[in-house]
C-alpha cells in the first residue's frame, strides 16, 4: 500500500492533457492515468504526488455517467510507460460531464487505500471566470473556451475513508484574468 499523499503538484503538460481529454469526449466521461512519483519533503514534512504526465485511455468504455478500462489494456499502458520513462502510476483522473467534482459511489468502490483520484467536472460555461484555487473547498476552477472546469483531488486514506487533498498547479492560476484571453478561437 502506497503511503498517504497530502497534496499533489500538477505540471503544465498533464493539466493540458486532462483538459483536452475531457473536452474531446464531452458529454461522455474521460479516463486516464496520472504518472509521476511520490515524494517526501523533510522541510515541511509533507508527502506529495508529483504529476508529470496525464495519459488518457483511448479504448476506455464510456457513457455519460461512467467510464472504465479493461484491466488487460490498463496493464499494457502501465507497462509501456514504465519502460519508456520509469514514471509510476500515482493516481487516475476522470471527468464528470455536467456533474459535480465529488466522488460518486462507483468512484469510491473502485479506489483502494493509498489511491488518489482527480475528478474534472466539465460543463458548458455560463460566464467567463479566471482560473483560481479555493483553499477551503480544495477546488481548482475556471473557464477555457466554451467550457467551465472544476478539478478536485481525492484520496482514499483508510479503507472506505475518503477526503479531498490540495491540488497545486501554479501554471493555471490567473489564466482568464484581463491579461490572458481564453476566449480565442482556433483559426479556420
ROKOLSE-554929 format. One line per field, with one value per residue: residue number from 1; residue in one letter; x, y, z of N, C-alpha, C, O in turn. Coordinates in Angstrom, 2 decimals. Layout:
nr	c(NUM_...)
rest	c(a_...)
n_X	c(X_...)
n_Y	c(Y_...)
n_Z	c(Z_...)
ca_X	c(X_...)
ca_Y	c(Y_...)
ca_Z	c(Z_...)
c_X	c(X_...)
c_Y	c(Y_...)
c_Z	c(Z_...)
o_X	c(X_...)
o_Y	c(Y_...)
o_Z	c(Z_...)
This chain:
nr	c(1_2_3_4_5_6_7_8_9_10_11_12_13_14_15_16_17_18_19_20_21_22_23_24_25_26_27_28_29_30_31_32_33_34_35_36_37_38_39_40_41_42_43_44_45_46_47_48_49_50_51_52_53_54_55_56_57_58_59_60_61_62_63_64_65_66_67_68_69_70_71_72_73_74_75_76_77_78_79_80_81_82_83_84_85_86_87_88_89_90_91_92_93_94_95_96_97_98_99_100_101_102_103_104_105_106_107_108_109_110_111_112_113_114_115_116_117_118_119_120_121_122_123_124_125_126_127_128_129_130_131_132_133_134_135_136_137_138_139_140_141_142_143_144_145_146_147_148_149_150_151_152_153_154_155_156_157_158_159_160_161_162_163_164_165_166_167_168_169_170_171_172_173_174_175_176_177_178_179_180_181_182_183_184_185_186_187_188)
rest	c(x_x_x_x_x_x_x_x_x_x_x_x_x_x_x_x_x_x_x_x_x_x_x_x_x_x_x_x_x_x_x_x_x_x_x_x_x_x_x_x_x_x_x_x_x_x_x_x_x_x_x_x_x_x_x_x_x_x_x_x_x_x_x_x_x_x_x_x_x_x_x_x_x_x_x_x_x_x_x_x_x_x_x_x_x_x_x_x_x_x_x_x_x_x_x_x_x_x_x_x_x_x_x_x_x_x_x_x_x_x_x_x_x_x_x_x_x_x_x_x_x_x_x_x_x_x_x_x_x_x_x_x_x_x_x_x_x_x_x_x_x_x_x_x_x_x_x_x_x_x_x_x_x_x_x_x_x_x_x_x_x_x_x_x_x_x_x_x_x_x_x_x_x_x_x_x_x_x_x_x_x_x_x_x_x_x_x_x)
n_X	c(0.84_0.68_2.13_0.17_-0.89_-0.71_-0.92_-0.89_1.25_0.84_2.03_2.30_1.92_0.46_-1.87_-2.89_-3.34_-5.36_-7.47_-7.93_-8.57_-10.95_-12.62_-12.60_-14.15_-16.51_-20.04_-19.48_-17.69_-14.18_-11.12_-8.07_-4.55_-2.52_0.76_3.92_5.71_6.01_6.78_8.67_8.87_11.29_11.50_8.94_7.59_5.75_3.94_3.91_2.38_3.89_2.93_3.75_2.89_-0.18_-2.02_-4.46_-6.83_-7.48_-9.10_-11.08_-14.23_-17.01_-19.67_-22.26_-22.31_-20.43_-17.18_-14.75_-11.83_-10.58_-8.85_-6.60_-5.87_-5.26_-3.07_-1.25_-0.75_0.40_2.72_4.13_4.56_6.12_8.40_9.25_9.84_10.17_8.33_5.91_2.59_0.61_-1.94_-5.35_-7.35_-10.53_-13.48_-16.47_-19.08_-21.27_-21.82_-21.02_-17.75_-17.17_-16.58_-18.26_-20.39_-19.63_-17.02_-15.78_-16.04_-14.20_-11.74_-8.74_-7.03_-4.67_-4.85_-5.19_-7.46_-8.28_-10.84_-12.63_-14.96_-16.96_-18.64_-20.88_-19.98_-21.23_-20.52_-17.60_-14.81_-11.82_-9.11_-8.72_-7.71_-9.48_-8.91_-10.42_-12.45_-10.88_-10.60_-9.83_-10.58_-12.09_-12.47_-12.19_-12.44_-15.51_-16.18_-16.58_-14.61_-14.06_-11.81_-11.02_-9.11_-8.92_-8.42_-8.04_-7.64_-7.84_-9.29_-12.30_-12.48_-12.46_-11.11_-10.68_-7.74_-5.06_-4.52_-2.03_-1.27_0.48_0.82_-1.72_-3.21_-4.71_-5.01_-7.19_-7.66_-7.73_-5.45_-5.02_-6.42_-8.91_-10.85_-10.24_-10.49_-9.77_-8.08_-9.85)
n_Y	c(-1.17_2.19_5.08_7.57_10.41_13.91_16.17_17.22_18.03_19.50_19.51_21.61_20.21_17.70_18.90_20.24_18.02_16.66_18.53_18.78_16.09_15.75_17.56_16.55_14.14_14.96_14.94_12.67_10.63_10.99_9.14_8.41_7.90_9.18_10.08_9.95_10.58_9.78_11.86_12.85_15.53_16.73_19.23_20.56_18.41_16.91_14.68_14.21_13.89_14.04_15.06_14.36_13.53_13.02_10.57_9.78_7.08_5.65_3.58_3.33_2.39_4.27_6.22_8.63_8.70_6.98_5.40_3.09_1.01_-1.92_-4.31_-5.65_-3.95_-1.64_-2.54_-2.99_-0.36_0.74_-0.83_-0.19_2.60_2.67_1.35_3.20_5.61_5.30_6.37_6.26_5.05_7.27_7.90_8.28_9.96_11.33_12.48_14.27_14.90_17.61_17.39_17.33_17.76_15.86_12.60_9.85_7.09_4.72_5.56_5.64_2.95_1.81_2.59_2.00_1.79_4.36_5.21_7.91_10.15_12.24_14.38_15.83_18.17_19.06_21.38_23.28_26.66_29.33_31.84_33.89_33.17_33.76_31.41_29.87_28.89_27.47_27.46_26.61_24.89_23.23_23.25_23.61_25.83_27.18_28.77_27.71_28.53_27.36_26.02_25.23_24.32_22.33_21.13_18.56_16.83_13.64_11.40_8.08_7.32_5.55_2.28_2.61_5.30_8.64_11.67_15.11_16.41_18.82_20.43_21.47_23.72_25.81_26.84_27.34_29.12_32.23_32.37_33.58_35.95_39.56_39.81_37.58_36.03_33.72_33.16_32.94_31.76_28.85_29.21_28.99)
n_Z	c(0.00_-0.99_0.67_2.40_0.59_0.83_-0.70_-4.14_-6.83_-9.87_-13.07_-16.05_-18.56_-17.95_-16.97_-19.24_-20.96_-19.55_-19.60_-22.40_-22.99_-21.54_-22.84_-25.43_-25.40_-24.31_-24.29_-22.77_-20.32_-19.58_-19.06_-17.45_-16.64_-13.97_-13.94_-12.44_-9.56_-6.06_-3.34_-0.47_1.70_3.74_4.75_5.06_5.99_4.44_2.41_-1.01_-4.26_-7.30_-10.34_-13.51_-16.00_-17.74_-18.99_-21.25_-21.50_-24.42_-25.33_-23.49_-22.14_-22.53_-21.11_-20.46_-17.76_-16.72_-16.88_-17.91_-18.03_-19.51_-17.51_-18.69_-20.81_-19.40_-17.90_-19.97_-20.85_-18.49_-18.22_-20.59_-20.34_-18.04_-18.97_-20.86_-19.46_-16.70_-14.88_-12.26_-11.75_-10.17_-9.63_-10.80_-13.31_-14.13_-15.87_-14.98_-16.68_-16.74_-14.03_-10.48_-8.94_-7.06_-5.54_-6.93_-5.95_-7.40_-8.04_-5.52_-4.83_-6.55_-5.63_-3.76_-0.58_-0.26_-2.87_-5.24_-6.81_-9.41_-10.16_-12.76_-13.20_-15.84_-17.83_-19.93_-20.27_-18.21_-17.64_-18.01_-16.10_-14.29_-13.79_-10.65_-7.33_-4.72_-1.46_0.77_-0.24_-1.66_-4.48_-7.89_-10.37_-13.37_-16.63_-19.99_-23.34_-24.47_-22.17_-18.70_-15.93_-13.04_-10.77_-8.54_-6.09_-4.77_-2.02_-0.92_2.17_4.26_4.60_2.94_3.66_2.70_1.39_0.41_-1.12_-1.34_-4.48_-6.37_-8.86_-10.27_-12.87_-14.05_-12.49_-12.51_-15.25_-17.66_-16.50_-16.93_-18.38_-19.89_-22.47_-22.78_-24.59_-27.23_-30.58_-32.55_-35.63_-38.69)
ca_X	c(0.00_1.48_1.85_-0.86_-0.48_-1.44_-1.14_-0.29_1.74_0.47_2.75_1.53_1.55_-0.68_-3.08_-3.40_-3.86_-6.64_-8.49_-8.24_-9.23_-12.34_-13.37_-12.69_-15.21_-17.72_-20.57_-19.17_-16.58_-12.84_-10.41_-6.65_-3.64_-1.62_2.08_4.95_6.34_5.64_7.95_8.56_9.63_11.74_11.37_7.60_7.08_4.55_4.05_3.29_2.44_4.33_2.32_4.48_2.15_-1.55_-2.21_-5.83_-7.04_-8.28_-10.06_-11.99_-15.64_-17.58_-21.05_-22.37_-22.23_-19.39_-16.08_-13.83_-10.87_-10.34_-7.58_-5.52_-5.43_-4.64_-1.75_-0.41_-0.33_1.30_3.97_4.83_5.01_7.24_9.57_9.69_10.36_10.27_7.38_4.96_1.20_0.34_-3.39_-6.16_-8.23_-11.68_-14.36_-17.90_-19.78_-22.50_-22.00_-20.10_-16.41_-17.00_-16.53_-19.52_-20.25_-18.75_-15.63_-15.32_-15.95_-13.04_-10.49_-8.15_-6.27_-3.47_-5.16_-5.69_-8.32_-8.58_-12.13_-12.81_-16.34_-16.95_-19.97_-20.87_-19.78_-22.33_-19.85_-16.15_-14.17_-10.41_-8.75_-8.31_-7.75_-10.22_-8.28_-11.41_-13.13_-9.83_-11.04_-9.19_-11.67_-12.02_-13.09_-11.45_-13.35_-16.93_-16.37_-16.19_-13.99_-13.74_-11.00_-10.74_-8.28_-9.43_-7.55_-8.59_-6.56_-8.08_-10.36_-13.63_-12.39_-12.05_-11.00_-10.05_-6.39_-4.67_-4.08_-1.22_-0.99_0.78_0.70_-3.06_-3.82_-4.67_-5.41_-8.55_-7.71_-7.77_-4.19_-4.90_-7.69_-9.19_-11.98_-9.75_-10.94_-8.79_-8.34_-10.48)
ca_Y	c(0.00_3.40_5.97_8.60_11.65_15.04_17.15_16.85_19.11_19.18_20.29_22.18_19.22_16.86_19.74_20.45_16.74_16.35_19.45_18.39_14.78_15.88_18.27_15.68_13.14_15.57_14.85_11.41_10.74_10.58_8.39_8.27_7.71_10.26_9.47_10.78_9.91_10.24_12.47_13.24_16.74_16.83_20.63_20.81_17.12_16.63_13.67_14.75_13.22_14.96_14.54_14.84_13.17_12.50_9.83_9.28_5.75_5.85_2.49_3.25_2.26_5.49_6.67_9.96_8.57_6.04_5.10_2.09_0.40_-3.33_-4.46_-6.04_-2.76_-0.74_-3.09_-2.77_1.06_0.91_-1.49_0.56_3.89_2.43_1.03_4.39_6.73_4.92_7.04_5.33_5.48_7.83_8.04_8.32_11.11_11.13_13.65_14.18_15.88_18.22_16.92_17.92_17.16_14.93_11.18_9.12_5.81_3.82_6.03_5.18_1.49_1.38_3.06_1.25_2.63_4.92_5.73_9.26_10.28_13.62_14.45_17.06_18.49_19.86_21.77_24.47_27.82_30.28_33.14_33.76_33.39_33.36_30.22_30.14_27.76_27.75_26.70_26.00_23.79_22.44_23.16_24.41_26.01_28.28_28.60_27.74_28.45_27.21_25.09_25.53_23.15_22.33_19.94_18.24_15.64_12.85_10.33_7.03_7.28_4.34_1.55_3.25_6.68_9.47_13.09_15.95_16.86_20.00_20.27_22.64_23.85_27.23_27.21_27.74_30.15_33.55_32.33_34.09_37.31_40.53_39.75_36.31_35.80_32.29_33.01_32.91_30.63_28.27_29.72_28.01)
ca_Z	c(0.00_-1.00_1.79_2.19_-0.05_1.39_-1.76_-5.43_-7.67_-11.24_-14.07_-17.16_-19.58_-17.57_-16.87_-20.60_-21.47_-18.89_-20.12_-23.77_-22.94_-21.08_-23.89_-26.61_-25.32_-23.74_-22.93_-22.09_-19.37_-19.98_-18.03_-17.73_-15.51_-13.54_-13.89_-11.82_-8.43_-4.72_-2.72_0.94_1.98_5.12_5.15_5.62_6.45_3.66_1.36_-2.22_-5.55_-8.34_-11.57_-14.68_-17.21_-17.65_-20.23_-21.36_-22.04_-25.62_-25.53_-22.35_-22.49_-21.97_-21.19_-19.84_-16.30_-16.26_-17.79_-17.36_-18.95_-19.19_-16.79_-19.59_-21.54_-18.42_-17.60_-21.15_-20.79_-17.34_-18.54_-21.64_-19.83_-17.13_-19.79_-21.57_-18.67_-15.30_-14.01_-11.67_-11.72_-8.84_-9.47_-12.02_-13.49_-14.99_-15.89_-14.66_-17.51_-16.21_-12.65_-9.51_-8.97_-5.94_-5.88_-6.96_-5.25_-8.17_-7.90_-4.21_-4.85_-7.33_-5.01_-2.65_0.34_-0.87_-4.21_-5.43_-7.98_-9.77_-10.84_-13.52_-13.56_-17.05_-18.30_-20.78_-19.41_-18.09_-17.64_-18.01_-14.80_-14.32_-13.04_-9.27_-6.40_-3.50_-0.37_1.66_-0.92_-2.33_-5.86_-8.92_-11.32_-14.32_-17.95_-21.26_-24.47_-24.18_-21.06_-17.32_-15.30_-11.62_-10.50_-7.14_-5.94_-3.64_-1.54_-0.06_3.15_5.05_3.90_2.89_4.16_1.59_1.67_-0.61_-0.82_-2.11_-5.86_-6.68_-10.29_-10.45_-14.27_-14.49_-11.65_-13.13_-16.65_-17.78_-15.98_-18.02_-19.11_-20.60_-23.13_-23.00_-25.50_-28.61_-31.41_-33.45_-36.98_-39.58)
c_X	c(0.89_1.15_0.85_-0.23_-1.34_-1.67_-0.48_0.11_1.54_1.22_1.81_1.03_0.42_-1.98_-3.70_-4.01_-5.20_-7.75_-8.91_-8.97_-10.68_-13.20_-13.60_-13.89_-16.51_-18.88_-20.39_-17.97_-15.26_-12.20_-8.95_-5.85_-2.82_-0.27_3.10_5.64_5.82_6.90_7.64_9.43_10.00_11.57_10.00_6.87_5.75_4.86_3.24_3.32_2.84_3.86_3.01_3.75_0.74_-1.85_-3.65_-5.86_-8.00_-9.35_-10.99_-13.42_-16.40_-19.08_-21.08_-22.20_-21.16_-18.32_-15.22_-12.95_-10.70_-8.97_-6.39_-4.97_-4.74_-3.22_-0.78_0.12_0.67_2.68_4.78_5.35_6.17_8.52_10.12_10.36_10.45_9.39_6.44_3.55_0.91_-1.15_-4.07_-6.88_-9.41_-12.58_-15.77_-18.61_-21.10_-22.85_-21.02_-18.76_-16.14_-16.93_-17.94_-19.32_-19.42_-17.28_-15.05_-15.12_-14.69_-11.71_-10.06_-7.36_-4.96_-3.71_-5.51_-6.44_-8.62_-9.86_-12.27_-14.29_-16.25_-18.38_-19.81_-20.77_-21.04_-21.80_-18.34_-15.62_-12.72_-10.18_-8.26_-8.38_-8.46_-9.65_-9.29_-12.09_-12.17_-10.23_-10.23_-10.24_-11.43_-12.63_-12.03_-12.48_-14.80_-17.21_-15.88_-15.70_-13.85_-13.02_-10.82_-9.95_-8.68_-8.46_-8.37_-7.49_-6.68_-9.14_-11.70_-13.65_-11.78_-11.98_-10.38_-8.65_-6.04_-4.12_-3.35_-0.88_-0.73_0.61_-0.64_-3.65_-3.62_-5.01_-6.88_-8.71_-7.67_-6.49_-4.05_-6.27_-7.90_-10.34_-11.53_-10.25_-9.81_-9.09_-8.89_-9.87)
c_Y	c(1.24_4.29_7.05_9.86_12.78_16.16_16.64_18.11_18.68_20.10_20.72_21.11_18.31_17.66_19.90_19.16_16.39_17.24_19.02_17.04_14.90_16.61_17.34_14.74_13.68_15.37_13.49_11.62_10.34_9.86_8.29_8.09_8.96_9.62_10.43_10.00_10.51_10.74_12.86_14.47_16.77_18.25_20.89_19.53_16.75_15.59_14.18_13.73_14.29_14.37_15.18_14.56_12.75_11.86_9.30_7.87_5.87_4.78_2.31_3.15_3.36_5.56_8.07_9.89_7.60_5.89_4.05_1.54_-1.06_-3.48_-4.81_-4.82_-1.76_-1.23_-2.85_-1.32_1.29_0.35_-0.68_1.88_3.72_2.14_2.28_5.43_6.48_5.76_5.99_5.91_5.98_8.02_8.00_9.64_10.68_12.35_13.27_15.24_16.31_17.72_17.67_17.18_16.25_13.49_10.59_7.81_4.82_4.24_5.51_3.68_1.01_1.77_2.16_2.22_3.06_5.51_7.20_9.32_11.75_13.61_15.83_17.21_19.41_20.14_22.95_25.68_28.66_31.70_32.89_34.08_32.98_32.11_30.62_28.86_28.22_26.86_25.97_24.79_22.84_22.17_24.11_24.58_27.22_27.89_28.61_27.63_28.39_26.37_25.65_24.23_23.39_21.02_19.78_16.93_14.93_11.74_9.33_6.76_6.15_3.55_2.25_4.66_7.54_10.93_13.83_16.31_18.03_19.63_21.54_22.65_25.32_27.72_27.85_28.91_31.52_33.55_32.74_35.46_38.27_40.49_38.49_35.94_34.31_32.08_32.99_31.66_30.15_28.77_28.62_28.02)
c_Z	c(0.00_0.19_1.40_1.60_0.51_0.40_-3.03_-6.17_-9.11_-12.20_-15.19_-18.14_-19.14_-17.43_-18.25_-21.15_-20.84_-19.41_-21.52_-23.81_-22.53_-22.10_-25.08_-26.55_-24.71_-24.70_-22.26_-21.17_-20.03_-18.79_-18.43_-16.46_-15.24_-13.26_-13.31_-10.73_-7.13_-4.04_-1.28_1.13_3.46_5.65_5.79_6.03_5.76_2.59_0.15_-3.35_-6.55_-9.67_-12.77_-15.99_-16.85_-19.00_-20.28_-21.94_-23.22_-25.81_-24.33_-22.87_-21.75_-22.09_-20.57_-18.33_-15.80_-17.33_-17.12_-18.46_-18.54_-18.54_-17.69_-20.35_-20.61_-18.10_-18.74_-21.15_-19.67_-17.66_-19.54_-21.10_-18.86_-17.91_-20.48_-20.67_-17.16_-14.36_-13.44_-11.76_-10.31_-8.59_-10.82_-12.10_-14.34_-14.89_-15.46_-15.49_-16.85_-14.82_-11.75_-9.57_-7.77_-6.44_-5.88_-6.19_-6.07_-8.11_-6.59_-4.19_-5.59_-6.69_-3.87_-1.77_-0.31_-2.24_-4.15_-6.76_-8.22_-10.60_-11.48_-13.84_-14.77_-17.47_-19.24_-19.87_-19.34_-17.98_-17.61_-16.62_-14.92_-13.49_-11.65_-8.46_-5.15_-2.40_0.50_1.02_-1.61_-3.78_-6.74_-10.01_-12.22_-15.64_-19.03_-22.36_-24.03_-22.94_-19.73_-16.70_-13.80_-11.35_-9.01_-7.11_-4.66_-3.30_-0.75_0.97_4.16_4.31_4.08_3.51_3.06_2.02_0.50_-0.15_-1.75_-3.48_-6.26_-8.17_-10.60_-11.88_-14.59_-13.70_-12.30_-14.60_-16.72_-17.15_-17.17_-18.87_-19.95_-21.17_-23.40_-23.98_-26.95_-29.31_-32.30_-34.86_-37.88_-40.94)
o_X	c(1.76_0.02_0.71_0.81_-2.56_-2.52_0.37_-0.60_2.02_1.08_0.67_-0.15_-0.53_-3.06_-4.91_-5.08_-6.09_-8.87_-10.10_-9.91_-11.55_-14.39_-14.68_-14.58_-17.50_-18.70_-21.08_-17.31_-15.22_-12.67_-8.63_-6.39_-2.47_-0.16_3.12_6.10_5.26_7.96_6.49_10.60_9.13_11.50_9.92_5.69_4.78_5.91_2.07_4.17_2.19_4.32_2.87_3.97_0.49_-1.94_-4.02_-5.02_-9.18_-10.39_-11.62_-13.78_-16.43_-19.69_-20.04_-21.98_-21.01_-18.52_-14.99_-13.28_-10.68_-8.01_-5.29_-3.76_-3.77_-2.29_0.38_1.30_1.68_3.70_5.99_6.49_7.09_9.59_11.34_11.34_10.77_9.69_6.20_3.37_0.96_-1.57_-3.45_-7.01_-9.30_-12.47_-16.20_-18.73_-21.92_-24.02_-20.28_-18.65_-14.99_-17.20_-18.71_-18.19_-18.58_-16.39_-13.93_-14.15_-14.18_-10.65_-10.88_-7.06_-4.23_-2.86_-6.05_-6.08_-9.14_-9.95_-12.07_-14.82_-15.56_-19.23_-18.74_-21.41_-21.83_-22.54_-17.88_-15.93_-12.40_-10.96_-7.50_-9.02_-8.10_-9.88_-9.05_-12.27_-12.57_-10.20_-9.97_-10.75_-10.69_-13.23_-11.10_-13.32_-15.27_-18.36_-14.93_-16.29_-13.55_-13.53_-10.51_-10.10_-8.76_-7.77_-9.28_-6.53_-5.72_-9.83_-12.18_-14.72_-10.70_-12.71_-9.64_-8.40_-6.66_-3.38_-3.97_-0.29_-1.60_0.31_-0.69_-4.53_-2.49_-5.28_-7.70_-9.77_-7.59_-6.45_-3.06_-7.17_-7.15_-10.77_-12.39_-10.41_-8.98_-10.25_-8.44_-10.29)
o_Y	c(1.38_4.28_7.40_10.33_12.63_17.02_15.74_19.12_17.62_21.32_20.26_21.10_18.14_17.15_19.70_19.20_15.89_16.78_18.91_16.88_14.23_16.31_17.35_14.57_12.96_15.62_13.19_12.66_9.48_9.95_8.11_8.13_9.70_8.72_11.61_8.88_11.61_10.12_13.14_14.46_16.83_18.46_21.38_19.56_16.35_15.64_14.52_12.84_15.34_13.30_16.38_15.25_12.18_12.54_8.47_7.50_6.17_5.05_1.26_3.74_3.39_5.04_8.61_10.92_7.42_6.21_4.10_1.59_-1.37_-2.85_-4.32_-4.68_-1.12_-0.43_-2.53_-1.10_1.95_0.99_-0.49_2.25_4.53_2.62_2.40_6.05_7.41_5.86_4.96_7.13_5.21_8.28_7.72_10.36_9.78_13.15_12.12_16.38_15.48_17.63_18.53_16.11_15.91_13.21_10.81_7.46_4.12_3.39_4.98_3.18_-0.07_1.33_1.63_3.34_2.23_6.24_7.70_8.63_12.43_12.92_16.85_16.47_20.43_19.24_23.55_25.72_28.70_32.67_31.81_35.12_31.98_31.79_31.57_27.89_29.24_25.65_24.85_23.76_21.78_21.03_25.25_23.59_28.14_26.82_29.41_26.73_29.26_26.04_26.42_23.17_24.50_19.95_20.73_16.07_15.55_11.21_9.70_6.04_5.83_4.12_2.47_5.16_7.23_11.36_13.25_16.49_18.21_18.66_22.58_21.70_26.02_28.89_28.83_29.61_31.91_34.61_32.29_36.07_37.82_41.06_38.34_35.58_33.71_30.94_33.01_30.61_30.95_28.76_27.48_27.25)
o_Z	c(0.86_0.68_0.23_2.06_0.65_0.62_-3.00_-6.15_-9.52_-12.14_-15.28_-18.49_-19.90_-17.74_-18.41_-21.74_-21.53_-19.62_-21.80_-24.59_-23.10_-22.23_-25.68_-27.55_-24.61_-25.89_-21.28_-21.23_-20.90_-17.66_-19.61_-15.35_-16.16_-12.43_-13.68_-10.96_-7.11_-4.15_-0.93_0.77_4.32_6.86_6.91_6.37_6.40_1.94_0.27_-3.39_-6.64_-10.07_-13.02_-16.98_-15.78_-20.02_-19.45_-22.76_-23.04_-26.40_-24.18_-23.89_-20.52_-23.02_-20.21_-17.68_-14.60_-18.50_-15.91_-19.65_-17.35_-18.98_-17.46_-20.51_-20.99_-18.02_-18.52_-21.42_-19.87_-17.39_-19.37_-21.39_-18.84_-17.56_-20.67_-21.07_-16.42_-13.17_-14.06_-11.84_-9.35_-7.46_-11.85_-11.11_-15.17_-13.96_-15.57_-15.04_-16.47_-14.45_-12.21_-10.17_-7.50_-7.61_-4.95_-5.84_-5.49_-8.13_-6.58_-3.62_-5.29_-7.15_-3.12_-2.19_-0.85_-2.75_-3.16_-7.71_-7.34_-11.61_-10.83_-14.66_-14.73_-17.47_-19.34_-18.82_-20.29_-18.21_-17.23_-16.05_-15.56_-12.59_-11.49_-8.86_-4.56_-2.41_0.93_1.68_-2.09_-4.24_-6.36_-10.54_-11.88_-15.78_-19.00_-22.33_-23.29_-22.68_-19.66_-16.92_-13.36_-11.65_-8.30_-7.97_-3.59_-4.16_0.00_0.68_4.85_3.47_5.19_3.85_2.54_2.91_-0.29_1.04_-2.80_-3.63_-6.47_-8.68_-11.12_-12.10_-15.35_-14.21_-12.61_-15.16_-15.92_-17.26_-18.32_-19.96_-20.67_-20.42_-24.17_-24.19_-27.84_-28.69_-32.75_-35.27_-37.83_-41.81)
